[in-house]
Amino acid sequence: MKILCKTVSLILLILNTLRLGALGVAEWQFSGASRLPAPDEVAGIPAAASGDASRLALREGVQFRNRDAADDCGAYLRIADQPSLTGHDNGKNGLASLNLAVRFRPETIRHAVLLRKTDPGTDFGYQLFLTGEGKVALRIRNRDGKTVNVVSRNRVRPGEWNMADATADSARTLYNLQVRLNGVVTRASGAFTPLSDTSGALTVGGLERGPGKSGQYFDGTIASAAVSDVTRALDEPGAVDPAPADMTGTHLPGIERMEFVYQEPPTPECHAATVADLGNGELLAAWFGGTCEGHLDVGIWTARYSGGRWSRPVETVQRLYRDGVYYQLWNPLLFRHSSGKLFLFYKYGRPFEHWDCAYLTSDDGGRTWSAPHYPGGRLHGPSKNKPVELEDGTIYCPAGGDKMEYTPDLGKTWKVVRFDNPEKFRGVIQPALLRHGNGVLQALYRTMGEKHLAENWSHDNGRSWSALKMISLPSNNSGFDAVELKDGRFLLVYNHAETPDGRWGGKRTPLNVAVSSDGKEWKPALILEDGPGEYSYPSVIQAEDGKIHVIYTWNRVRIKHVVLDPAALER
C-alpha cells in the first residue's frame, strides 16, 4: 500500500507539471538511442515518457521524496536494459569506456544511488552514488571481484543544485577514472580487467532491493541524467547542464543576449577569458585551454565574433618551448590600442610566483600575429585584466602584487611603479583599472583570505599610488573585472561571495553586476549566474556601439558571452 501511495502521488506530480508547462528540462539521454526506452515496471515513479519523446519536461525534475521512506518502499526510476547502457566492446568483450552525468539537488545527505546498472542481485556493474559524507563516487566492479573507484575531494551542497559527471576509460588492463563535482576534478587509476556486460536495468535514485534490504534511496530532486558509451579522453568534459546556443529572450533587465562562444569544447578545460572590441561590430575573445590548468598541453585559444556569430576556436599560441624546456601557458589578455595595434599578452612559466610575460601584436585585428615578444626583466604585464590607455597613448598595465607597469612606446620600453601595502593585506593581485579623468585612476584588487576587495588611487596618471585599503564588496579570491562607461558610470562584474576562514578561496557563484557613479558606492544591477558551479574570471568591455560585452568561465568547460544594454541597468 505504501508503494502504491507513493507511486500515485508522484505520477500525479508529473502529470500536473506537464499540464503547467515546462520551465526546465529533465533529460534522460542515452548514447546511441534515437528515443527513450518504453516505460518498464513502475518502481516508485514511472520510468519516462514512451514513444519518440526524448525529453521528460518537468518543472523541477523528478522528485524523490525518500526522507522518511522505509527500506523496502522507496521511490526510484527504473529504465530497462539496452545496448547503449553497456559500453563499447572494442574487441575486448567488455566495457572500454563509460560516461555518467547527473544534475541533482539533495535535501538530505545520506548514502544514496544516483545512477546504477548492475547484474540482478549482485554488485557487478557500475554506479555513481552519494556517500554518507556528502561526496560523489564512481565505482566499477567486474565478475572476478575486482573493483575500482574514485571519490570526489569536495562535497555536495545540500539544498542546492549540484553537477556531477564521471568517466572511466580503459587502456588495455589499466582503468583511468575521473569524477567531477561542481567543477572540481578527482582522478584515480588502477589495474583492472574489462567489465563484462551487465543485464540489469539502469536505476536512478535507488536500488532494486527486496523487503528489509536497504535501497540506498536518494532524497531530493534529479533534473537530468546521462549515460554515454562513447570513448572519451580521460579529461574530456562529460555531460553538463543542457544549454542552447542562443539564449536571447531571457527577459532579465539589461540582458540582450546570452550564448556560448562555442558549443563543442576544443579542450577538456578552459579558463581566464578576455575580450577586445575590434570595431564595426566585431570582437575577439581569447582564453587558455587544455587538459587542465597548469598542464603543459595548455594553449591560448581565440575566436572571432562577426555578424552576430562566433567563429570556430583556433589555438593561436601553442605550448611554449624555449631553451630546451616546455613552459605552461596562463592568463591571456587582449588589448586594442587607439593606433589600431592589437596586443595579446599571456603568461608562461611555473605557478604565478615565477611567471614571465610574453605578447603578440597584430595590425589586422587578430587575423595574423607577430612572432612572440619576450620583454624579460621579470616583467609581469597585465595579470588578468586589461590595460588602460592614457591621454598620451601610454599603455598602463595592472600588474598586481605591489606594482604597476607601463609602456609609452607600444612595448619597446617598460617602466615599473610600486606602491605600499602597509596593512600587509594578503594576495593583493589582478587589479582592474578605472579612469576618472584629470589624471585620476582607481585600482580594485582581488585579495586572498581578506574577505573583501581592496583599492588604491592615483592622482597623477599612475606615477604614484595611495596605500591599499579594503572596500565593502566581498572577495572570494577569484578574478573580476570593471570598466568605465560612456555615460560616466562604472560597471563591475564579480562573484558576490567571501573567502571562508582558512580557505584558499570561496565559491565562484553567483556572478554579479554592480554599477557606481563614483567608483566608491556600488549598487547591485544584475545577477548573471546564480546556480551551483563555477562562473568566474569575467572580462568586460563597452564596444563602440555602446553595448557592454561580458565573457567568463562557465564551469571550466565553456566560455560564455553576455551582451548588456547599459541604459537598462539601474542608475
GIRAZI-V662837 format. One record per run of one state. SS is the DSSP state (~ for helix, > for strand, _ for the rest). FROM is the first residue (numbers start at 1). TO is the last residue. If there is no record, write none. Layout:
SS | FROM | TO
SS | FROM | TO
//
This chain:
_ | 1 | 1
~ | 2 | 20
_ | 21 | 25
> | 26 | 30
_ | 31 | 43
> | 44 | 44
_ | 45 | 55
> | 56 | 56
_ | 57 | 61
> | 62 | 64
_ | 65 | 75
> | 76 | 79
_ | 80 | 82
~ | 83 | 85
_ | 86 | 94
> | 95 | 95
_ | 96 | 96
> | 97 | 106
_ | 107 | 111
> | 112 | 118
_ | 119 | 124
> | 125 | 130
_ | 131 | 135
> | 136 | 141
_ | 142 | 146
> | 147 | 151
_ | 152 | 161
> | 162 | 171
_ | 172 | 173
> | 174 | 181
_ | 182 | 183
> | 184 | 191
_ | 192 | 194
> | 195 | 195
_ | 196 | 201
> | 202 | 204
_ | 205 | 219
> | 220 | 228
_ | 229 | 245
> | 246 | 246
_ | 247 | 254
> | 255 | 260
_ | 261 | 268
> | 269 | 279
_ | 280 | 281
> | 282 | 290
_ | 291 | 298
> | 299 | 306
_ | 307 | 308
> | 309 | 310
_ | 311 | 313
> | 314 | 317
_ | 318 | 319
> | 320 | 322
_ | 323 | 324
> | 325 | 327
_ | 328 | 328
> | 329 | 336
_ | 337 | 341
> | 342 | 348
_ | 349 | 351
~ | 352 | 354
_ | 355 | 355
> | 356 | 362
_ | 363 | 372
> | 373 | 373
_ | 374 | 387
> | 388 | 389
_ | 390 | 394
> | 395 | 400
_ | 401 | 402
> | 403 | 407
_ | 408 | 414
> | 415 | 418
_ | 419 | 428
> | 429 | 437
_ | 438 | 439
> | 440 | 446
_ | 447 | 451
> | 452 | 458
_ | 459 | 468
> | 469 | 474
_ | 475 | 480
> | 481 | 484
_ | 485 | 489
> | 490 | 495
_ | 496 | 510
> | 511 | 516
_ | 517 | 522
> | 523 | 529
_ | 530 | 534
> | 535 | 542
_ | 543 | 547
> | 548 | 554
_ | 555 | 557
> | 558 | 564
_ | 565 | 565
~ | 566 | 568
_ | 569 | 571
//
